[in-house]
Every structure is written in C-alpha cells, then in structure tokens.
Amino acid sequence: MIPQLKSPPRVRVEWLIAGARVVLAFGTLLAMAINPGELVRPTAYFLGWYSIYSLTLLALVWTPVRFARGWDIIVHVVDVAAFAAWFFLVDGVTDPMVVYYLFVLICATIRWQSVGTMWTAGVAVSLQAAIGLYVSTWLGAPAAKPLDVATRSVYMLLIAALVAYLGTHQDRFQYEISRLASWPRKPTKDPRELVSEIIRQSSEFLRAPRTVLVWEEPGEGWVNVAWQGEYDVMWTQEPEAKYGSFVLPGLERSSFQAADAAIDSRVMLLRSTGFRRRQCRPVNEALRARFNMSAVQSWPLNGELLRGRMFCLDQVRMRLDDLILGEVVAWLAVTRLESHYWQERLRDAAALDERVRLARDLHDSLLQSQTGVALQLVAARRLLERDPAVGKQRLGDVQQQLERDELELRTFVSRLRPAVRPVAPAALSLAERLDELRQRVERQWEIHVRLQLDAIDGLPDELLEGTYRLAQESVVNAARHADASVIDVRVTRADGRLELRIADDGRGFPFQGTYDLAALNGMNEGPLTLKERVADLGGALTLVSAESGTELLITLPLTRVPM
C-alpha cells in the first residue's frame, strides 16, 4: 500500500519556496529600480543581502539534500525577520511590505498548513506593533495612531485567515489524492473480502456512515446487494426482477444527491454537461425502503462485465464536490470488482485449455496405444488356438505395452502437479521414443515404418515432446485409417526450425490437393488434435492428399516453447 502523504515531499516544498524567494527578492529590486527615489542606501543594502541569501538557499535545495533538523523553522524565522526589517525600513504599510507578508504566510501554509499560517500571522502582527512602538519611543518618530495600528492588525489577520482557508482546501485536496493513491491494489481470491474492502474504503473516503453496493452481471439472472452490517459486511444475491432499475429511469448514468429520497425533493444531478436540478424520487422505492434511505448520494458502476450503483447514506452535510470525488471512487470500486471477475474468467479459461491439452495428449498416447493393444489381444487369442508359441509371444508384447502405458500415465499425473515441468516420459531421447513407436506400429498393424532423424540433439524438452506427439498421431492415423503398407518418417533440423515429414502410400483423405493449416481450419477438415498441437507450438502445417497417399510437412520454430 502506498503511504498516505498529507503534504508534498520535503525537497519539492523547499525548492518551491526557495525559487519564490528569489523571484520576490529580484522582483522587489527591479520594482524599486524603476523609482530610484525609493531605493535609499539601507533599503539597497537590505535587498542586496536578501538577494544573495535567496540565491544561496536555492543553490542548497537545487538537488535533493538531507535537511538538518529544524531547517524549515530556522529558514522561516529568517523570512519573518526579513519581513520585520522591511517593515522597519519602509516605516509602515507599503506594497513591498504586503508582498513580503503574503510570502511568509504562504510559506507557513505550505509547510505547516493553517496552524502555521495563524502562528506566523500572530508573530507578524506583534512585530509590526512592537516596531511601531520602538520607532516612536526610541527613534523619536511620530507615534502611529492606535486606530491605525488596530486597523492594520485586523487587515493582516484577515489576509492570514484567507490564506489559511485556502491552505485548508489545499490540504484536503492533497489528503484526498493521497487516499486515492493508497487504494488497495493487491488481488484477492476471496470475493467477500474484496467487497468488504470496497465498502470500507468508500465509506472512509467519502465520510459516509453507510455504504450500499448493488450490481448485476449480464446474463446471471440475479442482483448482488452488499452493505456494512453491525459486525461484518452482508452480501446477498436476489432475483433480478426484484428491483428492476435501481434508480429512476433517466438517472441510470448520472451521479446525484438528494436530501430526502423518500419524497419528491430537489435532486442535484452530475452529468457530462455539468450540474442539473430535478424534482423527483431518485431511488427505486423497494431498494429505498429496504435500507431506509433518506439523505443519499449515488454513483453509477459501469464496467465491461457488470452494471450497478453505489449509495452513500446518512451524510449530515453533502457537498457538490463530493459527487465529483465519488465518481473517482466508484470507478476504483468497479475496477476492483471487475478485476475479480476477470480473474475468475481467466482461471476458467486456463482450466479449460489445460483440459483440452490433457485430452489431446491422452488421445495421442494412451487412447491410440489401447486401440493397438485391443487389436493385439484379438490376434493373440486367435493365434493361441493355431500357434500357441506365437500367441504367447503376442501376449508378452501386450504385457510390455501395458507396462509402457502405465509409465506414460504416471508421467501425465506428474505433469499435472504444480512446480513440475513436463518432460519426456522415462527420460528417453526422441530417437529412442520414435524407434519404440516404429516397432509398436509395425508389430500391431504389420506395416513397414521407415525412420530417419538428422541433427535433433540439444532441443528443448517441450519441443521434443511436441514433435513426438505429432509423429505419433500422424503415424497411427496412417496405420489405422489410410490402409497404408509403408510409412516414412523424417525429422530434420535446419535454418532455425524443425521439420517433421510423414508420408504414406495409403488411400489419402476424401479431399484431394495441397492445403495449409488455415485452409484446413476453414474447411473444418483434417486431424483435429494434430492441427491444435501444431498451432500451440507456433508451427506451420502443409497437407498433400492424393489417391496414392498422404504427405504431411510440419515446421516448428526452435525458439518457440508452448505455453
């Protein structure tokens, strides 16, 4: 959480004051140079000294420094003393004296807010009275009239009060900006905790005794209603038809405030064109009666996924600028709410992608293998009657295949565990796995498989796993569906890519010609899992189908790793 700052950073404050002091010193010098009669020797000495002092302080704060304790107090005391010296030199109220007085008041306001302003004003008023008394008593000058002194003091205090009021407004503005900046950003999986945070933050920021949130998700069929109960946040989901529109039709996109929502009263609306007045009952009567709404301020919650309203209730004093600030708070609230719903959708999408990937892997490995095992068992049962020795050998092959499938299944389970990266089953190399695939297909379908591998060492495990799955799917499909007698498999590496070429002499696909991945997807033709896996790997696919057989050319980038 960003710390809440009730004043600007120290370096920025001192830099601002130092720069203003330089402008004040040299501006006064320029103004008096226009009228040389006012630039007498003591005044010239004072302005010269004050100009050098101003430049020195500006040089000290030009770059970030570590200020000594009491730096601001000492500098401020010097500025007040400069004001007193100027008052003494010009002997009364003049334009430069007023400017210096405003300068020290503004410096006090920036540093210590309204408290510093009033303390500085009190010291300045006392100094001007003391200097007037000193001049008349010790220097023999004519004494100022008590009425003049009193009038001057009142004007000085009035100026201080105005500056302090502006400082209070500025302090409140800085506080509100700080609160907005400190709005929690940490995502949470608990929706109740999120809603509690939004209601608590909104109530504190807008100083509302009660806050009610109502919102609905498109297509869900219910309305969410949340409010601060006696001990905890209450949250219910109610039928969508219970309230209909939360506010009077025509006010759905407007922020508004009303002193009494229970009767036809004057309602102040904030729209894009400015403030407007309207005489009406702004809140849905069922919703108003449920929460006994009287004094109410309300803002729309308009997001991409949800629509609703935020209501702040029972505020003793409602201000128009709260409507503007409330729109920022409402925007933060709907952003936090929508982030939760987007996270849920992303989690659901990720889970769906993982299920699709797992289904594809199971189809390409265990399902294909079990189909072959079933064929092997049928053949073994027939051979046991005619040639028991060969039949027993076939049963042994089935047993070995089932053991390999068990290992494959264990690998799938381990890949589903968090913090475990998918690796090739049993740490076999791609060449070993493809050779085992060749032997199994030749044994199960009595097809000749020719295998050629060129420079495939040192590739990422994910790419090797994907290449094996593509080769497995292509070879088994050719064996099961193409009625092929020979299948050629070639894997080569060149020019930053891996090429996988599978060709067979079977009967080909029902459609004839050459097609890439986009064309196959547009036709809704071709092996689905094969196309999905090529797309996941960021590769390209070219399929050539003819009566004399099928050829697949799959190109995969070496630097792309599947997500």
C-alpha positions as CSV (number, residue, x, y, z in Angstrom):
1,M,0.0,0.0,0.0
2,I,1.3,3.5,-0.9
3,P,1.8,5.6,2.2
4,Q,-0.6,8.4,2.7
5,L,1.1,11.8,2.5
6,K,-0.6,14.8,3.9
7,S,1.9,17.3,2.4
8,P,4.1,17.3,-0.7
9,P,7.6,15.8,-0.4
10,R,10.1,17.9,1.6
11,V,12.5,18.6,-1.2
12,R,9.8,19.8,-3.5
13,V,8.4,22.2,-0.9
14,E,11.8,23.7,-0.1
15,W,12.6,24.0,-3.8
16,L,9.3,25.8,-4.5
17,I,9.8,28.2,-1.6
18,A,13.5,28.9,-2.5
19,G,12.5,29.7,-6.1
20,A,9.7,32.0,-5.0
21,R,12.1,33.8,-2.6
22,V,14.5,34.5,-5.4
23,V,11.6,35.9,-7.6
24,L,10.5,38.0,-4.6
25,A,13.9,39.5,-3.9
26,F,14.9,40.3,-7.5
27,G,11.3,41.4,-8.3
28,T,11.4,43.9,-5.5
29,L,14.8,45.2,-6.6
30,L,13.5,45.7,-10.1
31,A,10.4,47.5,-8.9
32,M,12.4,49.9,-6.8
33,A,14.9,50.5,-9.6
34,I,12.1,51.9,-11.7
35,N,11.6,54.5,-9.0
36,P,15.2,55.3,-7.8
37,G,13.8,57.7,-5.1
38,E,12.7,54.8,-3.0
39,L,16.0,52.9,-3.3
40,V,17.8,54.6,-0.5
41,R,21.0,53.1,0.9
42,P,19.6,51.0,3.8
43,T,16.9,49.6,1.5
44,A,19.5,48.8,-1.2
45,Y,21.8,47.1,1.4
46,F,18.8,45.0,2.6
47,L,17.7,44.0,-0.9
48,G,21.3,43.1,-1.8
49,W,21.7,40.9,1.3
50,Y,18.3,39.3,0.8
51,S,19.0,38.5,-2.9
52,I,22.3,36.8,-2.1
53,Y,20.6,34.9,0.7
54,S,17.8,33.8,-1.6
55,L,20.3,32.5,-4.3
56,T,22.3,30.7,-1.6
57,L,19.2,28.8,-0.4
58,L,18.1,28.0,-3.9
59,A,21.6,26.5,-4.6
60,L,21.4,24.4,-1.5
61,V,18.0,22.9,-2.3
62,W,18.5,22.6,-6.1
63,T,19.4,18.9,-5.8
64,P,18.0,16.6,-3.1
65,V,19.7,17.0,0.2
66,R,19.3,15.7,3.7
67,F,17.8,18.6,5.6
68,A,19.1,19.1,9.1
69,R,16.6,19.1,11.9
70,G,14.9,22.5,12.3
71,W,15.9,23.6,8.8
72,D,12.4,24.8,7.9
73,I,11.9,26.6,11.2
74,I,15.2,28.4,11.0
75,V,14.6,29.5,7.4
76,H,11.1,30.6,8.3
77,V,12.3,32.7,11.2
78,V,14.8,34.4,8.9
79,D,12.0,35.1,6.4
80,V,9.8,36.6,9.2
81,A,12.8,38.7,10.4
82,A,13.2,39.9,6.8
83,F,9.5,41.0,6.8
84,A,10.1,42.8,10.1
85,A,13.2,44.5,8.7
86,W,11.3,45.6,5.6
87,F,8.5,47.0,7.8
88,F,11.1,48.9,9.8
89,L,12.9,50.3,6.7
90,V,9.8,51.5,4.9
91,D,8.1,52.7,8.1
92,G,4.5,51.5,7.5
93,V,2.3,49.7,5.1
94,T,3.6,49.8,1.5
95,D,3.2,47.5,-1.4
96,P,6.5,45.6,-0.8
97,M,5.7,45.0,2.8
98,V,2.3,43.4,1.9
99,V,4.1,41.2,-0.7
100,Y,6.6,40.0,1.9
101,Y,3.9,39.4,4.4
102,L,2.0,37.3,1.9
103,F,5.2,35.4,1.1
104,V,5.8,34.4,4.7
105,L,2.1,33.4,5.2
106,I,2.2,31.2,2.1
107,C,5.5,29.6,3.2
108,A,3.9,28.8,6.6
109,T,0.8,27.4,4.9
110,I,2.8,25.1,2.6
111,R,5.0,23.8,5.4
112,W,2.5,23.5,8.3
113,Q,-1.0,24.1,6.8
114,S,-3.4,26.5,8.5
115,V,-1.8,26.2,12.0
116,G,1.5,27.6,10.7
117,T,-0.4,30.4,8.9
118,M,-2.1,31.6,12.0
119,W,1.0,31.4,14.2
120,T,3.0,33.3,11.6
121,A,0.2,36.0,11.4
122,G,0.2,36.4,15.1
123,V,4.0,36.9,15.2
124,A,3.9,39.3,12.3
125,V,1.1,41.4,13.9
126,S,3.0,41.5,17.1
127,L,6.2,42.5,15.3
128,Q,4.6,45.4,13.4
129,A,3.1,46.7,16.7
130,A,6.4,46.4,18.5
131,I,8.4,48.1,15.7
132,G,5.9,50.9,15.7
133,L,6.3,51.4,19.4
134,Y,10.1,51.2,19.1
135,V,10.3,53.7,16.3
136,S,8.1,56.2,18.2
137,T,9.8,55.7,21.6
138,W,13.5,55.3,20.8
139,L,13.9,57.0,17.5
140,G,11.6,59.9,18.2
141,A,9.4,59.4,15.1
142,P,5.7,60.3,15.3
143,A,3.7,57.6,17.1
144,A,1.2,55.7,15.0
145,K,-2.4,56.2,16.0
146,P,-3.8,53.3,18.0
147,L,-6.7,53.1,15.5
148,D,-4.3,52.8,12.6
149,V,-2.4,50.0,14.3
150,A,-5.6,48.2,15.1
151,T,-6.9,48.6,11.6
152,R,-3.6,47.3,10.1
153,S,-3.6,44.3,12.5
154,V,-7.2,43.4,11.5
155,Y,-6.3,43.5,7.8
156,M,-3.2,41.4,8.4
157,L,-5.2,38.8,10.3
158,L,-7.9,38.9,7.6
159,I,-5.3,38.2,5.0
160,A,-3.9,35.3,7.1
161,A,-7.4,33.9,7.6
162,L,-8.0,33.9,3.8
163,V,-4.6,32.2,3.2
164,A,-5.3,29.7,5.9
165,Y,-8.7,28.9,4.4
166,L,-7.1,28.3,1.0
167,G,-4.5,26.2,2.7
168,T,-7.1,24.1,4.4
169,H,-8.7,23.4,1.0
170,Q,-5.3,22.5,-0.5
171,D,-4.6,20.2,2.5
172,R,-7.9,18.4,2.0
173,F,-7.2,18.1,-1.7
174,Q,-3.7,16.6,-1.0
175,Y,-5.3,14.2,1.5
176,E,-7.9,13.0,-1.0
177,I,-5.3,12.4,-3.7
178,S,-3.2,10.5,-1.2
179,R,-6.2,8.3,-0.2
180,L,-6.9,7.6,-3.9
181,A,-3.3,6.7,-4.5
182,S,-3.3,4.3,-1.5
183,W,-6.4,2.4,-2.7
184,P,-5.5,-1.3,-2.3
185,R,-4.3,-3.0,-5.5
186,K,-3.4,-6.4,-4.2
187,P,-5.7,-9.0,-5.9
188,T,-7.7,-11.3,-3.6
189,K,-9.4,-14.6,-4.4
190,D,-12.0,-14.2,-1.7
191,P,-14.9,-12.1,-3.2
192,R,-16.3,-11.3,0.3
193,E,-13.0,-9.9,1.4
194,L,-12.9,-7.8,-1.8
195,V,-16.4,-6.4,-1.3
196,S,-15.7,-5.6,2.3
197,E,-12.6,-3.7,1.2
198,I,-14.5,-1.7,-1.3
199,I,-17.3,-0.8,1.1
200,R,-14.8,0.1,3.9
201,Q,-12.6,2.2,1.6
202,S,-15.5,4.0,0.0
203,S,-17.1,4.8,3.4
204,E,-13.9,6.2,4.8
205,F,-13.0,8.2,1.8
206,L,-16.5,9.8,1.3
207,R,-17.1,10.0,5.1
208,A,-20.3,8.1,4.7
209,P,-22.0,6.4,7.7
210,R,-23.4,3.7,5.5
211,T,-22.5,2.5,2.0
212,V,-24.6,0.1,-0.1
213,L,-23.4,-1.6,-3.3
214,V,-25.8,-3.1,-5.8
215,W,-24.6,-4.7,-9.1
216,E,-25.5,-7.4,-11.6
217,E,-23.6,-9.4,-14.1
218,P,-25.1,-9.6,-17.6
219,G,-26.9,-12.9,-18.1
220,E,-26.5,-14.2,-14.5
221,G,-30.2,-13.5,-13.6
222,W,-29.6,-12.1,-10.1
223,V,-28.7,-8.9,-8.3
224,N,-25.8,-8.6,-5.8
225,V,-26.6,-6.4,-2.8
226,A,-23.8,-5.7,-0.2
227,W,-23.7,-3.4,2.8
228,Q,-21.9,-2.9,6.1
229,G,-23.8,-4.8,8.8
230,E,-23.4,-4.4,12.5
231,Y,-20.3,-6.6,12.7
232,D,-19.5,-7.6,9.2
233,V,-20.3,-6.9,5.5
234,M,-23.6,-8.5,4.4
235,W,-23.9,-9.8,0.9
236,T,-27.0,-11.3,-0.7
237,Q,-27.9,-12.4,-4.2
238,E,-31.5,-11.7,-5.1
239,P,-33.7,-12.2,-8.2
240,E,-33.1,-9.7,-10.9
241,A,-36.7,-8.7,-11.2
242,K,-36.9,-7.7,-7.5
243,Y,-35.7,-4.1,-8.1
244,G,-35.7,-3.6,-11.9
245,S,-33.9,-0.3,-12.3
246,F,-32.1,0.7,-9.2
247,V,-32.9,4.4,-9.8
248,L,-35.5,6.4,-11.6
249,P,-35.4,5.8,-15.4
250,G,-33.2,8.5,-16.9
251,L,-30.8,8.7,-14.0
252,E,-29.0,5.4,-14.7
253,R,-25.8,7.1,-15.9
254,S,-25.9,10.1,-13.6
255,S,-24.4,10.7,-10.2
256,F,-26.8,12.5,-7.9
257,Q,-27.5,13.6,-4.3
258,A,-30.8,14.2,-2.5
259,A,-31.5,15.5,1.0
260,D,-34.6,13.2,1.3
261,A,-35.0,10.4,-1.2
262,A,-38.4,9.4,0.4
263,I,-40.3,12.3,-1.0
264,D,-40.4,14.3,-4.2
265,S,-37.5,16.7,-3.5
266,R,-34.8,18.6,-5.3
267,V,-32.2,16.3,-6.7
268,M,-28.8,17.6,-7.8
269,L,-27.5,15.6,-10.8
270,L,-24.0,15.5,-12.2
271,R,-23.8,14.8,-15.9
272,S,-21.2,15.2,-18.5
273,T,-22.6,18.7,-19.3
274,G,-22.4,19.8,-15.6
275,F,-24.8,20.0,-12.7
276,R,-28.6,19.9,-13.2
277,R,-31.5,20.1,-10.8
278,R,-34.6,17.8,-10.9
279,Q,-37.6,17.3,-8.7
280,C,-38.2,13.6,-8.2
281,R,-37.8,10.5,-6.1
282,P,-34.5,9.2,-7.4
283,V,-34.2,5.7,-5.9
284,N,-36.2,2.6,-6.6
285,E,-38.8,2.5,-3.9
286,A,-38.2,-1.1,-2.9
287,L,-34.5,-0.5,-2.6
288,R,-35.0,2.8,-0.7
289,A,-37.4,1.2,1.8
290,R,-35.2,-1.7,2.4
291,F,-32.3,0.5,3.6
292,N,-34.4,3.4,4.8
293,M,-32.7,5.8,2.5
294,S,-33.1,9.5,3.3
295,A,-30.1,11.6,2.6
296,V,-28.3,9.8,-0.2
297,Q,-25.5,10.3,-2.7
298,S,-25.2,7.8,-5.6
299,W,-22.9,7.0,-8.4
300,P,-23.2,4.5,-11.3
301,L,-20.9,1.4,-11.5
302,N,-20.5,0.9,-15.3
303,G,-17.9,-1.7,-16.3
304,E,-17.4,-4.1,-19.1
305,L,-18.8,-7.1,-17.1
306,L,-21.2,-5.5,-14.6
307,R,-23.6,-2.7,-14.0
308,G,-24.8,-1.3,-10.7
309,R,-24.8,1.7,-8.3
310,M,-23.0,2.8,-5.2
311,F,-25.1,4.6,-2.5
312,C,-23.7,6.6,0.4
313,L,-26.3,7.2,3.1
314,D,-27.0,9.4,6.1
315,Q,-24.4,12.1,5.4
316,V,-25.1,15.2,7.6
317,R,-23.5,17.6,5.1
318,M,-23.5,16.8,1.4
319,R,-21.3,18.9,-0.9
320,L,-21.3,19.1,-4.6
321,D,-17.6,18.4,-4.9
322,D,-18.3,15.0,-3.2
323,L,-20.2,14.0,-6.3
324,I,-17.1,14.5,-8.4
325,L,-14.8,12.7,-6.0
326,G,-17.4,9.9,-5.7
327,E,-17.2,9.3,-9.4
328,V,-13.4,8.5,-9.0
329,V,-14.2,6.3,-6.0
330,A,-17.0,4.5,-8.0
331,W,-14.5,4.0,-10.9
332,L,-12.0,2.4,-8.5
333,A,-14.7,0.2,-7.0
334,V,-15.9,-1.1,-10.3
335,T,-12.3,-1.7,-11.4
336,R,-11.6,-3.8,-8.3
337,L,-14.8,-5.7,-8.8
338,E,-14.2,-6.4,-12.4
339,S,-10.6,-7.5,-11.8
340,H,-12.0,-10.3,-9.6
341,Y,-14.5,-11.4,-12.3
342,W,-11.8,-11.2,-15.0
343,Q,-9.5,-13.4,-12.8
344,E,-12.3,-15.9,-12.4
345,R,-12.8,-16.0,-16.2
346,L,-9.1,-16.3,-16.8
347,R,-8.8,-19.2,-14.4
348,D,-11.8,-20.9,-16.0
349,A,-10.2,-20.4,-19.5
350,A,-6.8,-21.7,-18.2
351,A,-8.5,-24.8,-16.7
352,L,-10.4,-25.4,-20.0
353,D,-7.2,-25.0,-22.0
354,E,-5.4,-27.5,-19.7
355,R,-8.3,-30.0,-20.0
356,V,-8.1,-29.7,-23.8
357,R,-4.4,-30.2,-23.8
358,L,-4.7,-33.2,-21.5
359,A,-7.4,-34.7,-23.6
360,R,-5.3,-34.2,-26.7
361,D,-2.3,-35.9,-25.0
362,L,-4.4,-38.8,-23.8
363,H,-5.8,-39.2,-27.3
364,D,-2.4,-39.1,-28.9
365,S,-0.8,-41.6,-26.5
366,L,-2.9,-43.8,-24.2
367,L,-6.0,-44.0,-26.4
368,Q,-4.0,-44.8,-29.5
369,S,-2.0,-47.3,-27.6
370,Q,-5.1,-49.0,-26.1
371,T,-6.5,-49.4,-29.6
372,G,-3.4,-51.2,-30.7
373,V,-3.4,-53.4,-27.5
374,A,-7.0,-54.4,-28.2
375,L,-6.0,-55.5,-31.8
376,Q,-3.0,-57.4,-30.3
377,L,-5.3,-59.2,-27.9
378,V,-7.7,-60.2,-30.7
379,A,-4.8,-61.5,-32.8
380,A,-3.2,-63.3,-29.7
381,R,-6.5,-65.1,-28.9
382,R,-6.7,-66.4,-32.5
383,L,-3.1,-67.5,-32.5
384,L,-3.3,-69.4,-29.2
385,E,-5.5,-71.9,-31.0
386,R,-3.4,-72.3,-34.1
387,D,0.1,-71.5,-32.9
388,P,0.3,-71.3,-29.0
389,A,4.0,-70.2,-29.1
390,V,3.4,-67.2,-31.3
391,G,0.2,-66.4,-29.4
392,K,2.1,-66.3,-26.1
393,Q,4.7,-64.0,-27.7
394,R,1.9,-61.7,-28.7
395,L,0.6,-61.7,-25.1
396,G,4.1,-60.9,-23.9
397,D,4.1,-57.9,-26.3
398,V,0.8,-56.8,-24.9
399,Q,2.1,-57.0,-21.4
400,Q,5.1,-54.9,-22.3
401,Q,2.9,-52.3,-23.9
402,L,0.6,-52.1,-20.9
403,E,3.7,-51.5,-18.7
404,R,4.8,-48.7,-21.0
405,D,1.3,-47.3,-20.9
406,E,1.4,-47.3,-17.1
407,L,4.7,-45.4,-17.2
408,E,3.1,-42.9,-19.6
409,L,0.1,-42.5,-17.3
410,R,2.4,-41.8,-14.4
411,T,4.1,-39.1,-16.5
412,F,0.8,-37.5,-17.2
413,V,-0.1,-37.4,-13.5
414,S,3.3,-35.9,-12.6
415,R,2.8,-33.2,-15.3
416,L,-0.4,-32.1,-13.6
417,R,1.4,-31.4,-10.3
418,P,2.4,-27.8,-9.8
419,A,6.0,-26.8,-10.0
420,V,6.9,-29.9,-12.1
421,R,7.8,-29.2,-15.7
422,P,6.6,-31.7,-18.3
423,V,9.5,-33.8,-19.5
424,A,9.8,-36.7,-21.9
425,P,8.5,-40.0,-20.3
426,A,11.2,-42.1,-18.6
427,A,13.8,-39.5,-19.8
428,L,14.1,-41.3,-23.1
429,S,15.5,-39.4,-26.1
430,L,13.4,-38.5,-29.1
431,A,15.2,-41.1,-31.2
432,E,14.5,-43.9,-28.7
433,R,10.9,-43.0,-28.4
434,L,10.3,-42.8,-32.1
435,D,12.1,-46.1,-32.6
436,E,9.8,-47.7,-30.0
437,L,6.8,-46.2,-31.8
438,R,8.1,-47.7,-35.1
439,Q,8.4,-51.1,-33.6
440,R,5.0,-51.0,-31.9
441,V,3.2,-49.8,-35.1
442,E,4.9,-52.5,-37.2
443,R,4.0,-55.1,-34.7
444,Q,0.4,-54.1,-34.2
445,W,-0.6,-53.2,-37.8
446,E,2.0,-55.2,-39.8
447,I,3.1,-52.0,-41.6
448,H,6.7,-51.1,-42.5
449,V,7.8,-47.8,-40.9
450,R,11.0,-46.1,-42.1
451,L,12.5,-43.7,-39.7
452,Q,15.2,-41.0,-40.5
453,L,16.5,-38.5,-37.9
454,D,19.0,-35.7,-38.7
455,A,20.6,-33.3,-36.1
456,I,17.9,-33.3,-33.4
457,D,20.1,-33.2,-30.3
458,G,20.0,-30.3,-27.8
459,L,16.5,-29.2,-28.4
460,P,14.2,-28.1,-25.6
461,D,12.2,-30.9,-23.8
462,E,8.9,-29.2,-24.6
463,L,9.7,-29.1,-28.4
464,L,10.9,-32.7,-28.3
465,E,7.7,-33.8,-26.5
466,G,5.5,-31.9,-29.1
467,T,7.5,-33.5,-32.0
468,Y,7.0,-37.0,-30.7
469,R,3.2,-36.4,-30.2
470,L,2.9,-35.1,-33.7
471,A,4.8,-38.0,-35.2
472,Q,2.8,-40.5,-33.0
473,E,-0.6,-39.0,-34.1
474,S,0.4,-38.9,-37.8
475,V,1.8,-42.5,-37.9
476,V,-1.0,-44.1,-36.0
477,N,-3.6,-42.2,-38.1
478,A,-1.9,-43.5,-41.3
479,A,-1.9,-47.1,-39.9
480,R,-5.5,-47.1,-38.8
481,H,-7.3,-45.1,-41.5
482,A,-5.2,-44.9,-44.6
483,D,-4.7,-48.7,-45.2
484,A,-1.0,-47.9,-45.9
485,S,1.7,-50.5,-46.3
486,V,4.7,-48.1,-45.9
487,I,5.1,-45.0,-43.7
488,D,8.1,-42.7,-44.0
489,V,9.0,-40.5,-41.0
490,R,11.8,-37.9,-41.3
491,V,12.8,-35.3,-38.7
492,T,15.4,-32.7,-39.7
493,R,16.7,-29.5,-38.3
494,A,17.7,-26.5,-40.4
495,D,17.6,-22.7,-40.5
496,G,16.2,-22.3,-37.0
497,R,13.3,-24.7,-37.4
498,L,12.5,-28.4,-37.0
499,E,10.8,-30.2,-39.9
500,L,8.7,-33.3,-39.5
501,R,7.7,-35.1,-42.7
502,I,5.4,-38.1,-42.7
503,A,4.4,-39.8,-45.9
504,D,2.4,-43.0,-46.6
505,D,1.2,-44.9,-49.6
506,G,-2.4,-45.3,-48.4
507,R,-5.6,-44.0,-49.9
508,G,-5.4,-40.4,-48.7
509,F,-8.1,-38.1,-47.4
510,P,-11.5,-37.8,-49.0
511,F,-10.4,-34.4,-50.3
512,Q,-7.6,-34.1,-52.8
513,G,-5.0,-31.3,-53.1
514,T,-2.5,-29.2,-51.1
515,Y,-3.7,-27.4,-48.0
516,D,-2.1,-25.4,-45.2
517,L,-3.3,-25.1,-41.6
518,A,-5.6,-22.1,-42.3
519,A,-7.2,-23.8,-45.3
520,L,-7.9,-27.0,-43.3
521,N,-9.4,-25.0,-40.4
522,G,-11.6,-23.1,-42.9
523,M,-12.8,-26.4,-44.4
524,N,-13.2,-28.0,-41.0
525,E,-11.2,-30.9,-42.3
526,G,-8.0,-32.7,-41.3
527,P,-7.0,-34.4,-38.0
528,L,-8.2,-32.1,-35.2
529,T,-5.7,-32.9,-32.4
530,L,-2.8,-32.6,-34.9
531,K,-3.9,-29.1,-36.0
532,E,-4.4,-28.0,-32.4
533,R,-0.9,-29.2,-31.4
534,V,0.8,-27.5,-34.4
535,A,-1.0,-24.2,-33.5
536,D,0.1,-24.5,-29.9
537,L,3.7,-24.9,-30.9
538,G,3.5,-21.9,-33.2
539,G,4.3,-24.1,-36.3
540,A,3.0,-24.5,-39.8
541,L,1.3,-27.4,-41.5
542,T,1.1,-28.4,-45.1
543,L,-1.0,-31.5,-46.1
544,V,-0.9,-33.1,-49.5
545,S,-3.6,-35.6,-50.2
546,A,-3.8,-37.8,-53.3
547,E,-5.2,-41.2,-54.3
548,S,-1.6,-42.6,-54.0
549,G,-1.2,-41.5,-50.4
550,T,-0.8,-38.6,-48.0
551,E,2.2,-36.4,-47.1
552,L,2.4,-34.1,-44.0
553,L,5.0,-31.4,-43.7
554,I,5.1,-29.8,-40.2
555,T,7.5,-27.0,-39.5
556,L,8.2,-25.9,-35.9
557,P,10.3,-22.9,-34.7
558,L,13.2,-23.9,-32.4
559,T,12.8,-20.8,-30.2
560,R,9.1,-21.2,-29.5
561,V,8.1,-23.0,-26.4
562,P,4.4,-23.9,-25.8
563,M,2.6,-22.2,-23.0
